[in-house]
Structures are given as structure tokens and as C-alpha cells.
Amino acid sequence: MAEATAAMKVFPAGDYRHPPTGTVQLRVIRGGSSYAEIDLGSGLRRVFTRPGDLLLSLPDRATHFRIEEQRELTLITVEPRLASRLLTAAGGSLEELAILTDRPMRDPLLAELCRRFESDPPVNDTVREWTVGLIFANLLRLGHAHLRRQRSTVLLTSQQFDRALAAIDTEFEGPLSIDRLAGLAGMPRRAFTAAFRGATGLPVHQFILRRRVDRAVELLEESDLPLAEIASLSGFTHQAHMNRVVTRLKGLSPGRLRSRRRED
């Protein structure tokens, strides 16, 4: 079935601009975690991407990816005719997936379906179409769920987000509670956490953790401070905690990041 293909792709760090492809493309990040600037057709956003994230682009939309570290991904490409037919069978339409192009999404079932379609594609055409149909049925489910959340979520204003971000980026030394951030935004805790996740794509504590990793990497690259002091200045409870988190999110230990700077 030539109407749907899957392939593993590797993209070094760089700037990638693609005109509209005329196909539906679903990318599943398999390796590489860092911030990236991504435009899937709904405007450029700076987001943190990690393995398991899914990125959807539609046939008539150009895409732009500015990635800071190498990415490995599974790329599923589907002709619009097939996508529309499968979505109609699932009770939806291609237009209903547009809501999923504003930022990366996460869904373990969908990511696994895509990975298996790429690594062990069915030989039988009917089974291949069923597999692609499952992928689109789950995309439709995510789109409907995203729309329901969007309708019920109070949005953060730019001023509210800026106040919270200023606290996150300046109060590194010590715990920073969600209640304090919600207070700075003038919102109840539950409404703030939902609105913050809608604005960033991450839970508050995960966003804070990644900002602290960025702070640690900045100090590693620009200073000769001891690692224990960098951990304290970046808001980590101790050096071992920083080592674990930085290694997990950046793929290199703090010591290796520092030695890489010296090698350069």
C-alpha cells in the first residue's frame, strides 16, 4: 500500500524548513531531548521535546524545525485521500486534526503503533490499512480530547505567564511551590496548573525542572564553579540529583558537558 509509508530518520542539530508536502505527516521522536523551536503550521513555538513526543503536520501547511541537538524519529507519511477515508470511517475528518498541530503531543499507545508500523510493517495490505486506521482513530480521539480541554481551560495572559516565568528563572536557590506561582498569576492552584500546561505543554514541576537544567548547563559552560555549587545555584537538592536529571534530559553528564566546552 503505497499510500502510507514509515521510515526512521536522523536529523542533526540545525534549522529545517519544509514547504507543504501535500501529505499528512506524523513524527514520533525516538531519541534526543532538548528545547526546539517548532512550527507545524500554527506558529513558531519554543518547546521541550523528548522521546515519545508526537508531531503532526497537515498537507497544506509548511513546517519549520530549529533543533539544538540531534533527533532520531519515526516518520509516518500518509496520502490525504487515505487519511480522509480512514477518518470518515472513524466518524471524523482531516480538519478535526488541525487542533493537534499547535504543539507536540504525547500518547504512549499512538507512539507505539507508529513505532511498530515503522519497525515491523504488516505485509498484508488489509492489515496495513487497519494499522494506519488505528493510528488515525487515535489521532481523532486526541483531537477531540484536546478540544474539550481547550474549551474548559482558563488561559494564562502574557502578563500572568511572565510573572510566573520570572519567579521560576530567578528563585533557583530553594523550593518553588506551585501555590506561590499560582498566587503570582492571581489564580487558584488547579486553574493555574491547567492553564500553565496549556501554555507550555508541560506540567509545572516538569517545566521548572527543565529550566533548572538549562541554568545548570549555562553555569557549566560559562563558569568553573564546583559541580556541587552549580547544583545549589540551579535549585537542585544536591549534586547527585543534578547529575541524574541533567544526564537524563541532555544525554550527557555535567562533567562531560563541561569537558566538551573545554575541548571546543
Sequence and secondary structure as in RCSB ss.txt:
>XXXX:A:sequence
MAEATAAMKVFPAGDYRHPPTGTVQLRVIRGGSSYAEIDLGSGLRRVFTRPGDLLLSLPDRATHFRIEEQRELTL
ITVEPRLASRLLTAAGGSLEELAILTDRPMRDPLLAELCRRFESDPPVNDTVREWTVGLIFANLLRLGHAHLRRQ
RSTVLLTSQQFDRALAAIDTEFEGPLSIDRLAGLAGMPRRAFTAAFRGATGLPVHQFILRRRVDRAVELLEESDL
PLAEIASLSGFTHQAHMNRVVTRLKGLSPGRLRSRRRED
>XXXX:A:secstr
 TTEEEEEEEE SEEEEE   SSEEEEEEEE  EEEEEESSS  EEEEE TTEEEEE TT  EEEEESS EEEEE
EEE HHHHHHHHHHTT  GGGGGGGGSS EE HHHHHHHHHHHHS  SSHHHHHHHHHHHHHHHHHHHHHHHHHH
HH     HHHHHHHHHHHHH  SS   HHHHHHHHTS HHHHHHHHHHHHSS HHHHHHHHHHHHHHHHHHH   
 HHHHHHHTT SSHHHHHHHHHHHHSS HHHHHHHHHH 
